[in-house]
Amino acid sequence: MARWVDFMDDLSAMQVIALPANMPEDQKVALLMNLYHLLCLHGIQVIGPASSRVNWPQFFCSVAYLFNFHVLSLYELEHVVLRYTLD
């Protein structure tokens, strides 16, 4: 239980994290990819996987973190941030 509390404390620090303005693009992409995978695993751990293929879009739209003062869902991370960055 203590590890879970530590994890949640560390996670809450992401709400106010300030990314350096001069952070290289490849490091930003790596950070956002790791955030995406963490959010996906955390969502599955806390609320469970979608019960059917039809429910996956709702899962991806509703599971979100507050990161750098922005609410980012799995959907937004995948379709807005990562696809734009990787194209």
Beta strands, then each sheet from edge to edge (+ up, - down):
strand 1: 64-67
strand 2: 70-73
sheet 1: 1+ 2-
end
